């Protein structure tokens, strides 16, 4: 466990609450004090004349006082439309008790009216968390689920046989069992200890998860679903924005919304709000900002990044550069994204777009950094959209005639016109000033890569040595690259090596030749992508004055855990471990800054530190990456020998577990992942040999020469030496080491910025709207670290409310008239009267900070009081006066 110390801040005399001495220190009410409603006169139990005016205050706030039930979405598993009158519970006036945000109009409009008499007879008393039983082992980490005892007519969550959670109503409780009514009317009996408390209805659909009194898994899942069914796809989790992919167009974007967030007439969670906050903080603090977007494939990261860029371009535009920045998206997506089984537009690389601003806040330039895999929408776009002249020049075929493209048997995407997308890409290239000549060269390389896949080999001896087949494919590749057939054959069928100071030529077998061909194709495409990004960066920065102020938008792949996890998931999850440590550190910083700025006492926060897992990956010489690199250099090493080496050296690390055969498991921050080492060594070795680089250097086409020149210049760098000519190790710096180097460069840049986090969530695997799979969402919440945010916030004071709102909402409950006092004094008086324990809250300069669950208890008292007023107004004896309190 790690902790962060923050010294207590002492309030100056000028900032201390000024009010009647009897209100300080606000701790003097007797421990057995109980509050209940009783008309408009002072009673023995302490209700004063002030309470009599509460209904009038409610009307002034524009909400009718009454008993409101919760309907919700009829299709939701949490719907309570089937509830009977006796299950209806008071909702209140529509203000959210846990924060400053107001209840959405759609949520406030739901509910069914019940008679006041029925409500007065059935209003339950919510048990204080202090008097309930021990937590279930499943959710012990949440803390706020540890103290709830089921009581009649309370809403609770129960877990169904399919592991989904349902919102139920307690009918009766007997011994260790409770009888529950499900939303669809079914009745079942469960162990009371297996139930999880549900939040007061006033907190249904809150726009910040930190406002919830109970932050359990079912509460978070329910709240996100409640909002999702109303197209409210954005929810805050403290300082983090959670974005649930709607898989449809939602009316949340455009100039009207941009103006609303810029002018602060809207403050609900949104990507625009995150971008606006980054822009304002950059100007105010003169510190570079970053917006870090993560989530699994199909969660909507790329679209979210474009929405953030749209907002920044709108506010910082005026010189035309903002339009160029937006036009980089179709280019990068065409060359860097692909259709996968999980996503029609999956980013196979991470990108960091750094947008620079002038002293007046205008965009003056940008730079893009990419890292990770590459993949290929552009292949299909070129095949479908190339004009006749270009098709003839490149000898283009149909997409389903190329071997590289036939492997997936997927040649189109529903609703996507590849020919039109090709025209969009070329238009975007024009806008970012890529010349027509350079565009032709780019498409020449794309065609060369496709044709390389069709180059075949013929066996020439009984040792399975090969030469290329001189056919249309080989001749087209030679023409596009600007080389001879002889040079192409030499590059793909032979290898020059140096052994004991003697130069020898090794003939390649069929499998070796195929690997060499594919490595050349991959290298050509990777180099092309890198060169293209360089040209875009030149265009976005030429003649632009930089001030040092920037906002970086990071679109990166999220944590992955599949049935079978290979080298790709190994690298991705390592990167996410690094980003999670960055996330944790800055999360604490943001939380504590608010505490300190508002002057509350703050000692330390305990949190899970993932440094041990990072050490498992990075430690030298006995870490996962070092051992992988070492084994990759041995000619006779296999995936099994690699797995055995890991078990031999790493079994003592608590984050590592060896498994049978070629498997091992790593305990990541988001959960344990089992990896299959099959293919690890091959994927870690870069099979592009020096022969292939020298072959590209001889080509007459300009781009292959540039690519080779850059590779050769890297080989002159002694630390590390990326290319070697020895028999044992003739490949470049390993893939894992290059990935680590890119990751460290990324982290170095992010550390110099103030971060803003967006976690994207995919609600279903079908990529269809209105479908919400609880299990899938919960897995992502854990993997993205959202549940970690909740756990961390539990250590502090997640519920915050301004003194003004707190006094307005609960002030009518006071024993005496305090209308003339300032909001802070009224707030302190309320805390005093209801004996809220000192450790349960802190009084700040502008806000009250509450431990989890406190607002829920105050809401219960407030609702019971309003029930009492309604009952009295209709001549019915209040519950409290009947002795049922």
Secondary structure as GFF3:
##gff-version 3
##sequence-region A 1 885
A	DSSP	beta_strand	2	5	.	.	.	ID=ss1
A	DSSP	three_ten_helix	13	15	.	.	.	ID=ss2
A	DSSP	three_ten_helix	21	23	.	.	.	ID=ss3
A	DSSP	three_ten_helix	49	53	.	.	.	ID=ss4
A	DSSP	alpha_helix	54	60	.	.	.	ID=ss5
A	DSSP	three_ten_helix	85	87	.	.	.	ID=ss6
A	DSSP	alpha_helix	105	109	.	.	.	ID=ss7
A	DSSP	alpha_helix	116	122	.	.	.	ID=ss8
A	DSSP	three_ten_helix	129	131	.	.	.	ID=ss9
A	DSSP	three_ten_helix	137	142	.	.	.	ID=ss10
A	DSSP	beta_strand	155	159	.	.	.	ID=ss11
A	DSSP	beta_strand	165	174	.	.	.	ID=ss12
A	DSSP	beta_strand	177	181	.	.	.	ID=ss13
A	DSSP	beta_strand	187	191	.	.	.	ID=ss14
A	DSSP	three_ten_helix	192	194	.	.	.	ID=ss15
A	DSSP	beta_strand	196	197	.	.	.	ID=ss16
A	DSSP	three_ten_helix	201	203	.	.	.	ID=ss17
A	DSSP	three_ten_helix	209	211	.	.	.	ID=ss18
A	DSSP	alpha_helix	217	228	.	.	.	ID=ss19
A	DSSP	beta_strand	234	237	.	.	.	ID=ss20
A	DSSP	beta_strand	240	244	.	.	.	ID=ss21
A	DSSP	alpha_helix	255	262	.	.	.	ID=ss22
A	DSSP	alpha_helix	271	285	.	.	.	ID=ss23
A	DSSP	beta_strand	289	294	.	.	.	ID=ss24
A	DSSP	alpha_helix	301	316	.	.	.	ID=ss25
A	DSSP	alpha_helix	321	326	.	.	.	ID=ss26
A	DSSP	alpha_helix	328	336	.	.	.	ID=ss27
A	DSSP	beta_strand	337	338	.	.	.	ID=ss28
A	DSSP	beta_strand	346	347	.	.	.	ID=ss29
A	DSSP	beta_strand	350	357	.	.	.	ID=ss30
A	DSSP	beta_strand	363	371	.	.	.	ID=ss31
A	DSSP	alpha_helix	377	385	.	.	.	ID=ss32
A	DSSP	alpha_helix	388	394	.	.	.	ID=ss33
A	DSSP	three_ten_helix	399	401	.	.	.	ID=ss34
A	DSSP	alpha_helix	403	406	.	.	.	ID=ss35
A	DSSP	alpha_helix	418	431	.	.	.	ID=ss36
A	DSSP	alpha_helix	436	452	.	.	.	ID=ss37
A	DSSP	beta_strand	457	459	.	.	.	ID=ss38
A	DSSP	beta_strand	466	468	.	.	.	ID=ss39
A	DSSP	alpha_helix	472	481	.	.	.	ID=ss40
A	DSSP	alpha_helix	485	493	.	.	.	ID=ss41
A	DSSP	beta_strand	494	499	.	.	.	ID=ss42
A	DSSP	beta_strand	502	507	.	.	.	ID=ss43
A	DSSP	alpha_helix	510	541	.	.	.	ID=ss44
A	DSSP	beta_strand	549	555	.	.	.	ID=ss45
A	DSSP	alpha_helix	567	597	.	.	.	ID=ss46
A	DSSP	beta_strand	604	607	.	.	.	ID=ss47
A	DSSP	alpha_helix	611	618	.	.	.	ID=ss48
A	DSSP	alpha_helix	624	632	.	.	.	ID=ss49
A	DSSP	alpha_helix	639	650	.	.	.	ID=ss50
A	DSSP	beta_strand	656	658	.	.	.	ID=ss51
A	DSSP	beta_strand	663	668	.	.	.	ID=ss52
A	DSSP	beta_strand	671	676	.	.	.	ID=ss53
A	DSSP	alpha_helix	680	684	.	.	.	ID=ss54
A	DSSP	alpha_helix	690	698	.	.	.	ID=ss55
A	DSSP	alpha_helix	702	715	.	.	.	ID=ss56
A	DSSP	alpha_helix	735	751	.	.	.	ID=ss57
A	DSSP	beta_strand	754	761	.	.	.	ID=ss58
A	DSSP	alpha_helix	774	783	.	.	.	ID=ss59
A	DSSP	alpha_helix	786	794	.	.	.	ID=ss60
A	DSSP	beta_strand	799	802	.	.	.	ID=ss61
A	DSSP	alpha_helix	803	810	.	.	.	ID=ss62
A	DSSP	three_ten_helix	811	813	.	.	.	ID=ss63
A	DSSP	alpha_helix	823	833	.	.	.	ID=ss64
A	DSSP	three_ten_helix	838	840	.	.	.	ID=ss65
A	DSSP	beta_strand	841	843	.	.	.	ID=ss66
A	DSSP	beta_strand	847	850	.	.	.	ID=ss67
A	DSSP	alpha_helix	854	873	.	.	.	ID=ss68
A	DSSP	three_ten_helix	880	882	.	.	.	ID=ss69
###
